[in-house]
Amino acid sequence: MRGETCQAFTKARARSAGTVRRELGVLRAAINHAHRSGRLTRVVFVHLPDRPEPRDRWLTRKEAAALLRAALAEPRVRLYLPLFILLGLYGGARKEAILSLRWSQVDLEGGRIDFNTPGARRTNKRRARIPIPAKLLGHLRQASMRGTELGFVINDNGKRLADVKRGFASACRRARLDGVSPHILRHTCATWLISAASQCGRRPASLE
């Protein structure tokens, strides 16, 4: 595909340069695989748009509320996705830490969450032990009534979720939010903490 062809595809898709670059990257990988497998006699070059500058993306309170409403409106994910979003927004943990969190790591009486998996090998990316924010505590208490001590906090009928990518993406589309991934929740938490700390004139709490 010549540069002109790829530019026409970019215009027809009417999506961000990052999205088009990922899609054309998948096409390039598929062509290379077909060539290695002998299905193509030659490699067709696919011109990729320039990599866009990284955006300092985080959610405003209004956007976060819209995302939560969208998650609640999806019958298939409404029992776990809103809580996942709240844990990301107010707990600041990475996606995998949230998905692997068990109720035994949540101290509702003491008001603390330990995102470190019991027995797991410690690495440089040691997970956080945090106080449970007031805006999260009530939601956790309500969700705990449906769980067991050894069960996963984020679950689908008791089963651990491997990912929330599809449900999260669907909620973002419903909320009309572009460029938002689960990792943005962690970035949003950090941004909100810094903003709150600056208003109070104190140093923000660490996420790690």
BASEMI-801040 format. One record per residue: residue in one letter; residue number from 1; x, y, z of N, C-alpha, C in turn. Coordinates in pm, whole numbers, padded with zeros to 5 digits. Atoms other than C-alpha are relative to their C-alpha. Layout:
  code  pos     n.u     n.v     n.w    ca.u    ca.v    ca.w     c.u     c.v     c.w
     A  NUM       X       Y       Z       X       Y       Z       X       Y       Z
...
// end
This chain:
  code  pos     n.u     n.v     n.w    ca.u    ca.v    ca.w     c.u     c.v     c.w
     M    1   00085  -00120   00000   00000   00000   00000   00088   00124   00000
     R    2  -00078  -00123   00009   00148   00330  -00108  -00045   00101   00105
     G    3   00035  -00102  -00097   00149   00635   00111  -00133   00065  -00030
     E    4   00127  -00063   00039  -00140   00784  -00088  -00118  -00088   00040
     T    5   00107   00093  -00035  -00349   00471  -00030  -00026   00001   00150
     C    6   00015  -00002  -00145  -00284   00473   00342  -00058   00133   00047
     Q    7   00058  -00129  -00035  -00364   00844   00359  -00149   00003  -00030
     A    8   00142   00008   00034  -00695   00776   00184  -00075  -00083   00104
     F    9   00062   00084  -00104  -00766   00501   00438  -00018   00080   00129
     T   10   00007  -00084  -00121  -00688   00742   00723  -00116   00098  -00009
     K   11   00108  -00097   00019  -00930   00999   00578  -00136  -00069   00006
     A   12   00127   00073   00003  -01203   00737   00520  -00040  -00049   00139
     R   13   00028   00051  -00134  -01174   00598   00874  -00047   00111   00093
     A   14   00039  -00115  -00083  -01212   00945   01028   00022  -00028   00148
     R   15  -00038   00027  -00137  -01040   00825   01344   00134   00065   00029
     S   16  -00127  -00062  -00038  -00735   00943   01536   00117  -00069  -00070
     A   17  -00119   00055   00064  -00388   00892   01390   00050  -00123   00075
     G   18  -00044   00115  -00078  -00307   00655   01675  -00082  -00125  -00031
     T   19   00087   00113   00032  -00608   00435   01597   00032  -00057  -00138
     V   20  -00030   00044   00137  -00532   00423   01224   00137  -00067  -00004
     R   21  -00134   00060  -00003  -00165   00350   01297  -00006  -00142   00055
     R   22   00014   00135  -00055  -00265   00051   01513  -00065  -00095  -00100
     E   23   00071   00086   00097  -00505  -00081   01248   00090  -00037  -00117
     L   24  -00091   00028   00110  -00251  -00050   00968   00118  -00085   00047
     G   25  -00105   00085  -00056   00008  -00206   01198  -00042  -00145   00004
     V   26   00053   00136   00002  -00215  -00511   01233   00002  -00056  -00142
     L   27  -00003   00043   00140  -00248  -00526   00854   00142  -00034  -00043
     R   28  -00139   00027   00035   00129  -00504   00815   00047  -00133   00059
     A   29  -00039   00125  -00065   00180  -00787   01064  -00064  -00120  -00070
     A   30   00069   00109   00069  -00080  -01001   00883   00066  -00031  -00135
     I   31  -00068   00018   00129   00093  -00944   00547   00134  -00070   00019
     N   32  -00129   00064  -00026   00433  -01035   00693  -00016  -00146   00037
     H   33   00025   00139  -00038   00288  -01350   00848  -00037  -00083  -00122
     A   34   00040   00072   00121   00126  -01449   00516   00121  -00026  -00090
     H   35  -00121   00018   00080   00460  -01398   00341   00089  -00110   00057
     R   36  -00082   00104  -00063   00648  -01611   00593  -00063  -00138  -00016
     S   37   00070   00128   00014   00382  -01882   00556  -00008  -00047  -00144
     G   38   00003   00038   00140   00423  -01886   00179  -00128   00032  -00073
     R   39   00126  -00035   00065   00079  -01746   00105   00013   00122  -00090
     L   40  -00030  -00113   00086   00226  -01431  -00048   00140  -00016  -00056
     T   41  -00132   00015   00061   00516  -01427  -00292   00092   00117   00032
     R   42  -00083  -00116  -00038   00633  -01084  -00180  -00071   00078   00110
     V   43   00053  -00083  -00108   00588  -00847   00110  -00053   00130  -00059
     V   44   00060  -00127   00042   00352  -00556   00047   00025   00102   00110
     F   45  -00033  -00101  -00099   00477  -00246   00222  -00126   00077   00039
     V   46   00112  -00077  -00052   00220  -00072   00442   00056   00125   00068
     H   47  -00047  -00127  -00056   00287   00294   00512  -00082   00035   00124
     L   48   00069  -00036  -00125   00204   00389   00873   00007   00150   00023
     P   49  -00005  -00142  -00038   00108   00741   00984   00105   00021   00110
     D   50  -00096  -00030  -00106   00358   00913   01210  -00063  -00028   00137
     R   51   00048   00026  -00135   00329   00814   01574  -00042   00133   00065
     P   52   00045  -00127  -00059   00118   01081   01749   00071   00029   00130
     E   53  -00058  -00039  -00128   00254   01277   02039  -00086  -00054   00114
     P   54   00079   00052  -00112   00153   01120   02371  -00083   00110   00065
     R   55   00090  -00098  -00062  -00144   01293   02534  -00003  -00021   00151
     D   56   00010   00006  -00145  -00163   01378   02899  -00147  -00021   00035
     R   57   00143   00027  -00011  -00503   01208   02924  -00037  -00044   00141
     W   58   00059   00041  -00126  -00701   01185   03243  -00147   00042  -00004
     L   59   00143  -00026   00001  -01071   01200   03328  -00036   00117   00093
     T   60   00057  -00100  -00088  -01252   01502   03461  -00106  -00069   00087
     R   61   00106   00059  -00084  -01511   01440   03735  -00125  -00027  -00083
     K   62   00118   00017   00085  -01783   01483   03474   00017  -00122  -00090
     E   63  -00025   00116   00086  -01622   01228   03241  -00005  -00130   00080
     A   64   00002   00120  -00085  -01574   00981   03526  -00144  -00038   00034
     A   65   00141   00028  -00031  -01941   01014   03620  -00071  -00058  -00121
     A   66   00060   00053   00122  -02041   00955   03257   00042  -00144  -00025
     L   67  -00050   00137   00018  -01823   00644   03242  -00069  -00096   00096
     L   68   00068   00084  -00099  -01978   00505   03561  -00146  -00024  -00038
     R   69   00140   00016   00044  -02330   00569   03432  -00009  -00097  -00117
     A   70   00000   00090   00116  -02244   00393   03108   00024  -00145   00042
     A   71  -00027   00136  -00050  -02104   00092   03296  -00122  -00058   00070
     L   72   00122   00045  -00069  -02417   00071   03511  -00113  -00033  -00097
     A   73   00107   00020   00098  -02633   00079   03199   00020  -00127  -00083
     E   74  -00029   00122   00075  -02467  -00234   03054  -00035  -00121   00085
     P   75   00042   00114  -00085  -02655  -00539   03195   00108  -00106   00016
     R   76  -00098   00109  -00005  -02369  -00777   03113   00114   00028   00097
     V   77  -00118  -00034  -00081  -02107  -00588   03315  -00033   00084   00122
     R   78   00037  -00097  -00104  -02303  -00375   03563   00034  -00048   00142
     L   79  -00029   00051  -00134  -02223  -00605   03860   00148   00009   00036
     Y   80  -00143  -00006  -00034  -01845  -00569   03830   00075   00119  -00061
     L   81  -00078  -00107   00063  -01733  -00295   03589  -00005   00132   00077
     P   82  -00001  -00125  -00078  -01852   00005   03797   00096  -00007   00119
     L   83  -00092   00012  -00114  -01659  -00130   04098   00145   00001  -00047
     F   84  -00135  -00005   00057  -01351  -00187   03880   00040   00145  -00027
     I   85  -00029  -00140   00030  -01373   00174   03765   00025   00080   00127
     L   86  -00018  -00071  -00126  -01412   00302   04121   00132  -00035   00067
     L   87  -00129   00041  -00057  -01111   00099   04238   00115   00066  -00074
     G   88  -00104  -00069   00077  -00908   00250   03957   00005   00148   00031
     L   89   00006  -00145  -00023  -01025   00605   04021   00045   00039   00139
     Y   90  -00028  -00038  -00139  -00989   00603   04399   00109  -00085   00066
     G   91  -00107   00083  -00054  -00740   00320   04456   00130   00018  -00074
     G   92  -00120  -00028   00077  -00497   00409   04179   00083  -00121  -00036
     A   93  -00077   00122   00029  -00395   00046   04121  -00002  -00032  -00149
     R   94  -00003   00047   00137  -00298  -00111   03792  -00111  -00102  -00023
     K   95   00110   00089   00037  -00553  -00321   03606   00018  -00140   00058
     E   96  -00022   00136  -00048  -00395  -00654   03696  -00013  -00009   00151
     A   97   00012  -00001  -00146  -00376  -00559   04064  -00145   00000   00043
     I   98   00142  -00005  -00033  -00747  -00482   04066  -00067  -00133  -00030
     L   99   00063   00125   00039  -00844  -00799   03880   00041  -00117   00090
     S  100  -00047   00109  -00086  -00637  -01019   04115  -00030   00024   00147
     L  101   00030  -00034  -00140  -00762  -00850   04434  -00106  -00094   00058
     R  102   00095   00087  -00070  -00932  -01088   04679  -00053   00073   00124
     W  103   00061  -00063  -00117  -01161  -00998   04967   00088  -00013   00125
     S  104  -00090   00014  -00115  -00900  -01129   05212   00103   00112   00006
     Q  105  -00094  -00112   00004  -00684  -00831   05105  -00068   00133   00032
     V  106   00077  -00121  -00028  -00961  -00583   05186  -00047  -00001   00145
     D  107   00037  -00012  -00141  -00998  -00476   05549  -00104   00110   00012
     L  108   00107  -00099  -00005  -01335  -00306   05561  -00010   00066   00136
     E  109   00006  -00057  -00135  -01324  -00258   05938   00114   00098   00023
     G  110  -00115  -00088  -00017  -00975  -00112   05937   00011   00105  -00109
     G  111   00000  -00098   00107  -01042   00073   05614   00126   00003  -00083
     R  112  -00122   00004   00081  -00740  -00048   05415  -00009  -00110  -00105
     I  113  -00013   00100   00107  -00665  -00237   05092   00149  -00028  -00019
     D  114  -00136   00040   00031  -00346  -00434   05035  -00002  -00065  -00138
     F  115   00002   00051   00137  -00299  -00480   04661   00109  -00104  -00026
     N  116  -00103   00102   00016  -00001  -00712   04719  -00061  -00138   00015
     T  117   00055   00134  -00003  -00106  -01068   04634   00075  -00085   00102
     P  118  -00069   00083  -00101  -00032  -01300   04932   00085  -00109  -00064
     G  119  -00089   00104   00049   00267  -01522   04861   00070   00032  -00130
     A  120  -00061  -00035   00128   00361  -01344   04539   00140   00055   00022
     R  121  -00137  -00049  -00009   00728  -01266   04475   00001   00151  -00014
     R  122  -00008  -00145   00001   00810  -00905   04547   00090   00047  -00115
     T  123  -00077  -00058   00108   00935  -00697   04252   00014   00150   00023
     N  124  -00014  -00145  -00011   01030  -00336   04191  -00134   00072  -00011
     K  125   00133  -00057   00013   00666  -00275   04103  -00088  -00047   00115
     R  126   00076   00039  -00118   00552  -00346   04455  -00132   00077   00005
     R  127   00131  -00061   00001   00181  -00279   04486  -00027   00074   00131
     A  128   00025  -00092  -00110   00028  -00029   04721  -00086  -00061   00110
     R  129   00093   00019  -00111  -00128  -00063   05065  -00059   00138   00027
     I  130   00059  -00133  -00006  -00376   00221   05083  -00119   00003   00096
     P  131   00127  -00016  -00072  -00650   00356   05310  -00113   00004  -00101
     I  132   00114   00001   00092  -00992   00306   05156  -00068   00138   00005
     P  133   00066  -00130   00003  -01129   00644   05045  -00148  -00013   00034
     A  134   00140   00004  -00043  -01472   00728   05183  -00094  -00025  -00118
     K  135   00087   00016   00116  -01621   00741   04832   00001  -00142  -00054
     L  136  -00011   00139   00045  -01511   00381   04775  -00051  -00099   00103
     L  137   00029   00093  -00108  -01582   00224   05114  -00142  -00056  -00008
     G  138   00138   00046   00006  -01962   00206   05079  -00024  -00098  -00113
     H  139   00016   00089   00115  -01939   00044   04737   00064  -00136   00028
     L  140  -00065   00126  -00035  -01695  -00217   04867  -00083  -00079   00100
     R  141   00083   00069  -00098  -01918  -00298   05162  -00121  -00065  -00067
     Q  142   00115   00055   00070  -02214  -00347   04933   00041  -00121  -00085
     A  143  -00047   00110   00084  -02013  -00566   04694   00042  -00121   00083
     S  144  -00049   00111  -00083  -01870  -00774   04982  -00113  -00094   00041
     M  145   00113   00085  -00036  -02218  -00905   05058  -00024  -00110  -00103
     R  146   00016   00100   00106  -02203  -01095   04728   00122  -00089  -00012
     G  147  -00124   00075   00015  -01852  -01232   04782   00031  -00087   00119
     T  148  -00052   00081  -00109  -01655  -01470   05001   00141   00047   00029
     E  149  -00131  -00050  -00043  -01329  -01414   05188   00109  -00027  -00102
     L  150  -00105   00036   00095  -01116  -01596   04930  -00037   00035  -00143
     G  151   00044  -00033   00135  -01320  -01479   04631   00062   00128  -00051
     F  152  -00053  -00121   00062  -01215  -01210   04388  -00100   00114   00013
     V  153   00085  -00118  -00014  -01349  -00860   04442  -00069   00029  -00133
     I  154   00056  -00018   00134  -01398  -00815   04067  -00022  -00138  -00061
     N  155   00028   00134   00051  -01572  -01126   03940  -00129   00000  -00081
     D  156   00121   00019   00079  -01837  -01249   03701  -00064  -00130   00046
     N  157   00065   00117  -00061  -02070  -01483   03891   00100  -00088   00075
     G  158  -00097   00070  -00082  -01781  -01575   04120   00129  -00036  -00072
     K  159  -00119   00035   00077  -01528  -01632   03840   00090   00121  -00020
     R  160  -00096  -00108   00022  -01211  -01428   03810  -00006   00043  -00145
     L  161  -00001  -00054   00135  -01208  -01201   03508   00142   00011  -00052
     A  162  -00133  -00011   00060  -00911  -01230   03276   00028   00143  -00045
     D  163  -00016  -00137   00047  -00972  -00880   03142  -00137   00068   00001
     V  164   00125  -00077   00009  -01233  -00604   03126   00002   00088  -00125
     K  165  -00023  -00085   00117  -01118  -00465   02793  -00127   00027  -00080
     R  166   00116  -00017   00088  -01435  -00527   02592  -00111   00079   00070
     G  167   00103  -00073  -00073  -01679  -00411   02859   00038   00144   00024
     F  168  -00048  -00135  -00025  -01465  -00108   02938  -00010   00084  -00127
     A  169   00006  -00072   00127  -01438  -00011   02571  -00145   00033  -00038
     S  170   00141  -00023   00029  -01815  -00049   02530  -00056   00114   00084
     A  171   00044  -00108  -00088  -01878   00177   02830   00056   00134  -00045
     C  172  -00061  -00125   00050  -01637   00436   02688  -00075   00050  -00123
     R  173   00076  -00042   00119  -01826   00435   02358  -00136   00056   00040
     R  174   00131  -00048  -00045  -02158   00474   02538   00013   00139   00064
     A  175  -00023  -00129  -00066  -02011   00763   02741   00063   00103  -00093
     R  176  -00060  -00088   00100  -01858   00912   02423   00136   00053   00047
     L  177  -00135  -00035  -00044  -01508   00909   02567   00101  -00062  -00096
     D  178  -00101   00047   00095  -01216   00879   02325   00136  -00004   00069
     G  179  -00136   00009  -00052  -00863   00769   02405   00008  -00039   00146
     V  180   00003   00040  -00141  -00956   00614   02742   00019  -00150   00012
     S  181  -00026   00140  -00028  -00817   00283   02863  -00003  -00020   00152
     P  182  -00003   00020  -00145  -00819   00119   03209   00118   00069   00068
     H  183  -00116  -00065  -00062  -00472   00264   03270  -00027   00148   00028
     I  184   00033  -00141  -00021  -00622   00614   03241  -00061   00021   00138
     L  185   00058  -00012  -00134  -00807   00544   03567   00109   00026   00103
     R  186  -00113  -00019  -00092  -00475   00517   03751   00060   00140  -00015
     H  187  -00053  -00134   00026  -00349   00836   03585  -00095   00105   00057
     T  188   00101  -00093  -00053  -00675   01008   03681   00010   00010   00151
     C  189  -00013   00001  -00146  -00636   00902   04044   00118   00086   00044
     A  190  -00119  -00078  -00034  -00285   01048   04055  -00024   00149  -00023
     T  191   00027  -00140   00032  -00403   01370   03889  -00092   00063   00103
     W  192   00093  -00052  -00101  -00692   01412   04131   00071   00018   00135
     L  193  -00072  -00012  -00127  -00460   01349   04429   00090   00124  -00001
     I  194  -00089  -00115   00011  -00212   01610   04307  -00081   00130   00008
     S  195   00085  -00118   00000  -00493   01859   04246  -00052   00030   00141
     A  196   00053  -00019  -00136  -00644   01802   04592   00110   00045   00094
     A  197  -00111  -00036  -00088  -00302   01826   04759   00044   00144  -00022
     S  198  -00043  -00137   00029  -00213   02148   04581  -00098   00103   00057
     Q  199   00100  -00090  -00056  -00539   02304   04694   00012   00010   00151
     C  200  -00017   00000  -00146  -00461   02205   05053   00139   00041   00042
     G  201  -00137  -00041  -00030  -00096   02303   05025   00082  -00108   00064
     R  202  -00077   00109  -00056   00035   01957   05111   00048  -00093  -00112
     R  203  -00057   00094   00097   00229   01679   04939  -00099  -00112  -00026
     P  204   00096   00105   00028   00010   01422   04757   00047  -00136   00048
     A  205  -00033   00136  -00040  -00005   01063   04884   00049  -00078  -00120
     S  206  -00053   00080   00108   00191   00814   04676  -00094  -00115  -00035
     L  207   00077   00116   00043   00022   00542   04470   00075  -00129   00024
     E  208  -00080   00122  -00019   00303   00296   04542   00047  -00010   00144
// end
